């Protein structure tokens, strides 16, 4: 499952791509990657997936799509 609703699925798709790019860039320059601890992951999930945060991100991306139609 990539999200409990469409908004979360889009959020995950956007950030999976960004994170994958950052990991790849870091690996290419030979830097060690320090991942979040289990506790940090749980705190981050509470923050990022709060209803308000997800809605704000959705509103922002929706606005950007309207302002920059392809």
Biopython code that builds the backbone (N, CA, C, O; Angstrom):
import numpy as np
from Bio.PDB.StructureBuilder import StructureBuilder

atoms = [
    (1, "UNK", "N", (0.847, -1.178, 0.000)),
    (1, "UNK", "CA", (0.000, 0.000, 0.000)),
    (1, "UNK", "C", (0.893, 1.241, 0.000)),
    (1, "UNK", "O", (1.868, 1.315, 0.747)),
    (2, "UNK", "N", (0.554, 2.196, -0.830)),
    (2, "UNK", "CA", (1.361, 3.412, -0.929)),
    (2, "UNK", "C", (0.735, 4.616, -0.254)),
    (2, "UNK", "O", (1.311, 5.703, -0.257)),
    (3, "UNK", "N", (-0.431, 4.430, 0.321)),
    (3, "UNK", "CA", (-1.106, 5.507, 1.027)),
    (3, "UNK", "C", (-2.526, 5.091, 1.348)),
    (3, "UNK", "O", (-3.108, 4.239, 0.676)),
    (4, "UNK", "N", (-3.073, 5.699, 2.375)),
    (4, "UNK", "CA", (-4.436, 5.337, 2.763)),
    (4, "UNK", "C", (-5.487, 6.075, 1.943)),
    (4, "UNK", "O", (-6.681, 5.798, 2.060)),
    (5, "UNK", "N", (-5.035, 7.023, 1.106)),
    (5, "UNK", "CA", (-5.940, 7.734, 0.209)),
    (5, "UNK", "C", (-5.103, 8.322, -0.928)),
    (5, "UNK", "O", (-3.877, 8.211, -0.932)),
    (6, "UNK", "N", (-5.775, 8.943, -1.881)),
    (6, "UNK", "CA", (-5.084, 9.487, -3.050)),
    (6, "UNK", "C", (-4.051, 10.537, -2.658)),
    (6, "UNK", "O", (-2.948, 10.552, -3.205)),
    (7, "UNK", "N", (-4.390, 11.404, -1.728)),
    (7, "UNK", "CA", (-3.456, 12.465, -1.321)),
    (7, "UNK", "C", (-2.155, 11.871, -0.780)),
    (7, "UNK", "O", (-1.071, 12.336, -1.131)),
    (8, "UNK", "N", (-2.255, 10.855, 0.067)),
    (8, "UNK", "CA", (-1.055, 10.217, 0.618)),
    (8, "UNK", "C", (-0.287, 9.460, -0.451)),
    (8, "UNK", "O", (0.944, 9.442, -0.425)),
    (9, "UNK", "N", (-0.982, 8.838, -1.384)),
    (9, "UNK", "CA", (-0.305, 8.125, -2.461)),
    (9, "UNK", "C", (0.515, 9.090, -3.320)),
    (9, "UNK", "O", (1.638, 8.775, -3.711)),
    (10, "UNK", "N", (-0.046, 10.261, -3.610)),
    (10, "UNK", "CA", (0.686, 11.268, -4.385)),
    (10, "UNK", "C", (1.876, 11.781, -3.581)),
    (10, "UNK", "O", (2.975, 11.917, -4.118)),
    (11, "UNK", "N", (1.665, 12.065, -2.305)),
    (11, "UNK", "CA", (2.756, 12.510, -1.434)),
    (11, "UNK", "C", (3.897, 11.496, -1.470)),
    (11, "UNK", "O", (5.058, 11.869, -1.632)),
    (12, "UNK", "N", (3.566, 10.219, -1.319)),
    (12, "UNK", "CA", (4.595, 9.180, -1.338)),
    (12, "UNK", "C", (5.302, 9.109, -2.676)),
    (12, "UNK", "O", (6.524, 8.966, -2.712)),
    (13, "UNK", "N", (4.570, 9.204, -3.776)),
    (13, "UNK", "CA", (5.190, 9.150, -5.099)),
    (13, "UNK", "C", (6.187, 10.293, -5.281)),
    (13, "UNK", "O", (7.294, 10.087, -5.778)),
    (14, "UNK", "N", (5.790, 11.487, -4.879)),
    (14, "UNK", "CA", (6.674, 12.646, -5.014)),
    (14, "UNK", "C", (7.936, 12.449, -4.180)),
    (14, "UNK", "O", (9.046, 12.633, -4.681)),
    (15, "UNK", "N", (7.775, 12.080, -2.919)),
    (15, "UNK", "CA", (8.935, 11.984, -2.041)),
    (15, "UNK", "C", (9.759, 10.724, -2.246)),
    (15, "UNK", "O", (10.953, 10.732, -1.947)),
    (16, "UNK", "N", (9.168, 9.633, -2.749)),
    (16, "UNK", "CA", (9.974, 8.457, -3.096)),
    (16, "UNK", "C", (10.961, 8.823, -4.196)),
    (16, "UNK", "O", (12.124, 8.423, -4.156)),
    (17, "UNK", "N", (10.490, 9.582, -5.175)),
    (17, "UNK", "CA", (11.361, 9.993, -6.275)),
    (17, "UNK", "C", (12.477, 10.916, -5.777)),
    (17, "UNK", "O", (13.641, 10.738, -6.138)),
    (18, "UNK", "N", (12.126, 11.884, -4.962)),
    (18, "UNK", "CA", (13.129, 12.809, -4.422)),
    (18, "UNK", "C", (14.151, 12.050, -3.578)),
    (18, "UNK", "O", (15.356, 12.247, -3.732)),
    (19, "UNK", "N", (13.675, 11.189, -2.693)),
    (19, "UNK", "CA", (14.586, 10.449, -1.815)),
    (19, "UNK", "C", (15.485, 9.509, -2.597)),
    (19, "UNK", "O", (16.672, 9.393, -2.289)),
    (20, "UNK", "N", (14.939, 8.831, -3.608)),
    (20, "UNK", "CA", (15.761, 7.933, -4.425)),
    (20, "UNK", "C", (16.863, 8.708, -5.129)),
    (20, "UNK", "O", (17.999, 8.243, -5.211)),
    (21, "UNK", "N", (16.532, 9.880, -5.633)),
    (21, "UNK", "CA", (17.526, 10.714, -6.296)),
    (21, "UNK", "C", (18.626, 11.142, -5.329)),
    (21, "UNK", "O", (19.807, 11.120, -5.676)),
    (22, "UNK", "N", (18.238, 11.529, -4.119)),
    (22, "UNK", "CA", (19.235, 11.945, -3.121)),
    (22, "UNK", "C", (20.139, 10.789, -2.699)),
    (22, "UNK", "O", (21.344, 10.975, -2.527)),
    (23, "UNK", "N", (19.565, 9.603, -2.532)),
    (23, "UNK", "CA", (20.377, 8.435, -2.169)),
    (23, "UNK", "C", (21.354, 8.115, -3.284)),
    (23, "UNK", "O", (22.529, 7.861, -3.019)),
    (24, "UNK", "N", (20.892, 8.124, -4.529)),
    (24, "UNK", "CA", (21.764, 7.850, -5.662)),
    (24, "UNK", "C", (22.902, 8.860, -5.744)),
    (24, "UNK", "O", (24.058, 8.476, -5.927)),
    (25, "UNK", "N", (22.588, 10.145, -5.610)),
    (25, "UNK", "CA", (23.627, 11.179, -5.661)),
    (25, "UNK", "C", (24.651, 10.988, -4.548)),
    (25, "UNK", "O", (25.854, 11.136, -4.763)),
    (26, "UNK", "N", (24.163, 10.659, -3.369)),
    (26, "UNK", "CA", (25.063, 10.451, -2.229)),
    (26, "UNK", "C", (25.974, 9.249, -2.474)),
    (26, "UNK", "O", (27.167, 9.302, -2.179)),
    (27, "UNK", "N", (25.420, 8.183, -3.005)),
    (27, "UNK", "CA", (26.219, 6.986, -3.285)),
    (27, "UNK", "C", (27.269, 7.276, -4.355)),
    (27, "UNK", "O", (28.383, 6.757, -4.277)),
    (28, "UNK", "N", (26.936, 8.091, -5.346)),
    (28, "UNK", "CA", (27.861, 8.400, -6.430)),
    (28, "UNK", "C", (29.077, 9.193, -5.963)),
    (28, "UNK", "O", (30.154, 9.071, -6.546)),
    (29, "UNK", "N", (28.916, 9.999, -4.925)),
    (29, "UNK", "CA", (30.065, 10.765, -4.430)),
    (29, "UNK", "C", (30.779, 10.032, -3.299)),
    (29, "UNK", "O", (31.757, 10.533, -2.744)),
    (30, "UNK", "N", (30.282, 8.844, -2.963)),
    (30, "UNK", "CA", (30.974, 8.003, -2.007)),
    (30, "UNK", "C", (30.726, 8.340, -0.554)),
    (30, "UNK", "O", (31.463, 7.878, 0.317)),
    (31, "UNK", "N", (29.714, 9.127, -0.272)),
    (31, "UNK", "CA", (29.399, 9.484, 1.112)),
    (31, "UNK", "C", (28.646, 8.348, 1.805)),
    (31, "UNK", "O", (27.858, 7.638, 1.180)),
    (32, "UNK", "N", (28.899, 8.189, 3.092)),
    (32, "UNK", "CA", (28.119, 7.244, 3.879)),
    (32, "UNK", "C", (26.735, 7.835, 4.112)),
    (32, "UNK", "O", (26.588, 9.032, 4.357)),
    (33, "UNK", "N", (25.736, 6.986, 4.032)),
    (33, "UNK", "CA", (24.364, 7.427, 4.221)),
    (33, "UNK", "C", (23.948, 7.085, 5.647)),
    (33, "UNK", "O", (24.072, 5.942, 6.087)),
    (34, "UNK", "N", (23.458, 8.082, 6.353)),
    (34, "UNK", "CA", (22.943, 7.861, 7.707)),
    (34, "UNK", "C", (21.419, 7.898, 7.623)),
    (34, "UNK", "O", (20.819, 8.942, 7.368)),
    (35, "UNK", "N", (20.811, 6.737, 7.843)),
    (35, "UNK", "CA", (19.362, 6.641, 7.760)),
    (35, "UNK", "C", (18.747, 6.991, 9.109)),
    (35, "UNK", "O", (19.426, 6.971, 10.136)),
    (36, "UNK", "N", (17.467, 7.310, 9.097)),
    (36, "UNK", "CA", (16.757, 7.615, 10.335)),
    (36, "UNK", "C", (16.627, 6.369, 11.201)),
    (36, "UNK", "O", (16.528, 5.253, 10.692)),
    (37, "UNK", "N", (16.628, 6.570, 12.504)),
    (37, "UNK", "CA", (16.398, 5.469, 13.437)),
    (37, "UNK", "C", (14.901, 5.147, 13.441)),
    (37, "UNK", "O", (14.100, 5.914, 12.906)),
    (38, "UNK", "N", (14.525, 4.020, 14.039)),
    (38, "UNK", "CA", (13.104, 3.656, 14.119)),
    (38, "UNK", "C", (12.294, 4.751, 14.821)),
    (38, "UNK", "O", (11.187, 5.079, 14.392)),
    (39, "UNK", "N", (12.844, 5.313, 15.896)),
    (39, "UNK", "CA", (12.151, 6.383, 16.609)),
    (39, "UNK", "C", (11.988, 7.628, 15.759)),
    (39, "UNK", "O", (10.934, 8.264, 15.781)),
    (40, "UNK", "N", (13.024, 7.980, 15.009)),
    (40, "UNK", "CA", (12.950, 9.143, 14.125)),
    (40, "UNK", "C", (11.939, 8.916, 13.006)),
    (40, "UNK", "O", (11.234, 9.840, 12.601)),
    (41, "UNK", "N", (11.873, 7.694, 12.512)),
    (41, "UNK", "CA", (10.906, 7.365, 11.466)),
    (41, "UNK", "C", (9.487, 7.555, 11.989)),
    (41, "UNK", "O", (8.649, 8.145, 11.308)),
    (42, "UNK", "N", (9.216, 7.064, 13.181)),
    (42, "UNK", "CA", (7.868, 7.193, 13.753)),
    (42, "UNK", "C", (7.484, 8.652, 13.972)),
    (42, "UNK", "O", (6.358, 9.049, 13.671)),
    (43, "UNK", "N", (8.409, 9.451, 14.491)),
    (43, "UNK", "CA", (8.125, 10.880, 14.693)),
    (43, "UNK", "C", (7.883, 11.599, 13.365)),
    (43, "UNK", "O", (6.992, 12.441, 13.259)),
    (44, "UNK", "N", (8.680, 11.258, 12.364)),
    (44, "UNK", "CA", (8.532, 11.869, 11.051)),
    (44, "UNK", "C", (7.196, 11.501, 10.427)),
    (44, "UNK", "O", (6.531, 12.351, 9.835)),
    (45, "UNK", "N", (6.798, 10.236, 10.556)),
    (45, "UNK", "CA", (5.504, 9.807, 10.015)),
    (45, "UNK", "C", (4.359, 10.572, 10.649)),
    (45, "UNK", "O", (3.417, 10.962, 9.959)),
    (46, "UNK", "N", (4.426, 10.793, 11.959)),
    (46, "UNK", "CA", (3.359, 11.543, 12.629)),
    (46, "UNK", "C", (3.271, 12.959, 12.085)),
    (46, "UNK", "O", (2.176, 13.490, 11.899)),
    (47, "UNK", "N", (4.405, 13.563, 11.832)),
    (47, "UNK", "CA", (4.438, 14.933, 11.326)),
    (47, "UNK", "C", (3.997, 15.006, 9.870)),
    (47, "UNK", "O", (3.120, 15.799, 9.524)),
    (48, "UNK", "N", (4.596, 14.188, 9.020)),
    (48, "UNK", "CA", (4.348, 14.260, 7.583)),
    (48, "UNK", "C", (2.943, 13.804, 7.229)),
    (48, "UNK", "O", (2.314, 14.368, 6.334)),
    (49, "UNK", "N", (2.444, 12.785, 7.925)),
    (49, "UNK", "CA", (1.140, 12.229, 7.574)),
    (49, "UNK", "C", (-0.008, 12.771, 8.418)),
    (49, "UNK", "O", (-1.104, 12.211, 8.415)),
    (50, "UNK", "N", (0.241, 13.849, 9.131)),
    (50, "UNK", "CA", (-0.880, 14.468, 9.839)),
    (50, "UNK", "C", (-1.862, 14.986, 8.795)),
    (50, "UNK", "O", (-1.458, 15.364, 7.695)),
    (51, "UNK", "N", (-3.119, 15.004, 9.126)),
    (51, "UNK", "CA", (-4.148, 15.409, 8.171)),
    (51, "UNK", "C", (-3.869, 16.798, 7.609)),
    (51, "UNK", "O", (-4.031, 17.033, 6.412)),
    (52, "UNK", "N", (-3.450, 17.712, 8.472)),
    (52, "UNK", "CA", (-3.175, 19.079, 8.047)),
    (52, "UNK", "C", (-1.995, 19.128, 7.070)),
    (52, "UNK", "O", (-2.061, 19.817, 6.053)),
    (53, "UNK", "N", (-0.928, 18.404, 7.374)),
    (53, "UNK", "CA", (0.260, 18.432, 6.514)),
    (53, "UNK", "C", (-0.052, 17.851, 5.137)),
    (53, "UNK", "O", (0.342, 18.421, 4.119)),
    (54, "UNK", "N", (-0.750, 16.730, 5.101)),
    (54, "UNK", "CA", (-1.096, 16.103, 3.825)),
    (54, "UNK", "C", (-1.983, 17.042, 3.005)),
    (54, "UNK", "O", (-1.780, 17.187, 1.800)),
    (55, "UNK", "N", (-2.949, 17.668, 3.638)),
    (55, "UNK", "CA", (-3.841, 18.577, 2.919)),
    (55, "UNK", "C", (-3.086, 19.796, 2.386)),
    (55, "UNK", "O", (-3.344, 20.242, 1.268)),
    (56, "UNK", "N", (-2.171, 20.328, 3.165)),
    (56, "UNK", "CA", (-1.400, 21.495, 2.710)),
    (56, "UNK", "C", (-0.533, 21.143, 1.506)),
    (56, "UNK", "O", (-0.431, 21.922, 0.557)),
    (57, "UNK", "N", (0.101, 19.950, 1.549)),
    (57, "UNK", "CA", (0.913, 19.533, 0.405)),
    (57, "UNK", "C", (0.033, 19.336, -0.828)),
    (57, "UNK", "O", (0.386, 19.757, -1.929)),
    (58, "UNK", "N", (-1.118, 18.690, -0.627)),
    (58, "UNK", "CA", (-2.039, 18.474, -1.743)),
    (58, "UNK", "C", (-2.477, 19.814, -2.335)),
    (58, "UNK", "O", (-2.482, 19.968, -3.556)),
    (59, "UNK", "N", (-2.838, 20.767, -1.509)),
    (59, "UNK", "CA", (-3.260, 22.086, -1.985)),
    (59, "UNK", "C", (-2.137, 22.773, -2.763)),
    (59, "UNK", "O", (-2.380, 23.388, -3.801)),
    (60, "UNK", "N", (-0.916, 22.666, -2.260)),
    (60, "UNK", "CA", (0.234, 23.279, -2.925)),
    (60, "UNK", "C", (0.458, 22.664, -4.308)),
    (60, "UNK", "O", (0.616, 23.388, -5.291)),
    (61, "UNK", "N", (0.471, 21.334, -4.385)),
    (61, "UNK", "CA", (0.703, 20.682, -5.676)),
    (61, "UNK", "C", (-0.440, 20.950, -6.638)),
    (61, "UNK", "O", (-0.211, 21.125, -7.834)),
    (62, "UNK", "N", (-1.670, 20.985, -6.134)),
    (62, "UNK", "CA", (-2.823, 21.297, -6.991)),
    (62, "UNK", "C", (-2.689, 22.695, -7.577)),
    (62, "UNK", "O", (-2.964, 22.907, -8.758)),
    (63, "UNK", "N", (-2.269, 23.645, -6.755)),
    (63, "UNK", "CA", (-2.083, 25.016, -7.214)),
    (63, "UNK", "C", (-0.984, 25.070, -8.280)),
    (63, "UNK", "O", (-1.134, 25.747, -9.297)),
    (64, "UNK", "N", (0.095, 24.371, -8.050)),
    (64, "UNK", "CA", (1.194, 24.368, -9.022)),
    (64, "UNK", "C", (0.759, 23.767, -10.350)),
    (64, "UNK", "O", (1.162, 24.246, -11.410)),
    (65, "UNK", "N", (-0.060, 22.723, -10.302)),
    (65, "UNK", "CA", (-0.552, 22.114, -11.541)),
    (65, "UNK", "C", (-1.462, 23.074, -12.298)),
    (65, "UNK", "O", (-1.408, 23.141, -13.526)),
    (66, "UNK", "N", (-2.282, 23.803, -11.589)),
    (66, "UNK", "CA", (-3.161, 24.780, -12.248)),
    (66, "UNK", "C", (-2.350, 25.922, -12.845)),
    (66, "UNK", "O", (-2.674, 26.413, -13.926)),
    (67, "UNK", "N", (-1.301, 26.347, -12.152)),
    (67, "UNK", "CA", (-0.501, 27.483, -12.614)),
    (67, "UNK", "C", (0.453, 27.112, -13.750)),
    (67, "UNK", "O", (0.881, 27.982, -14.509)),
    (68, "UNK", "N", (0.785, 25.829, -13.870)),
    (68, "UNK", "CA", (1.746, 25.374, -14.888)),
    (68, "UNK", "C", (1.186, 24.196, -15.673)),
    (68, "UNK", "O", (1.759, 23.107, -15.635)),
    (69, "UNK", "N", (0.086, 24.390, -16.380)),
    (69, "UNK", "CA", (-0.477, 23.266, -17.153)),
    (69, "UNK", "C", (0.484, 22.870, -18.274)),
    (69, "UNK", "O", (1.185, 23.711, -18.836)),
    (70, "UNK", "N", (0.502, 21.590, -18.583)),
    (70, "UNK", "CA", (1.406, 21.121, -19.645)),
    (70, "UNK", "C", (0.633, 20.766, -20.865)),
    (70, "UNK", "O", (1.217, 20.350, -21.866)),
]
sb = StructureBuilder()
sb.init_structure("model")
sb.init_model(0)
sb.init_chain("A")
sb.init_seg("    ")
for serial, (resi, resn, name, xyz) in enumerate(atoms, 1):
    if name == "N":
        sb.init_residue(resn, " ", resi, " ")
    sb.init_atom(name, np.array(xyz, "f"), 0.0, 1.0, " ", f" {name:<3s}", serial, name[0])
structure = sb.get_structure()
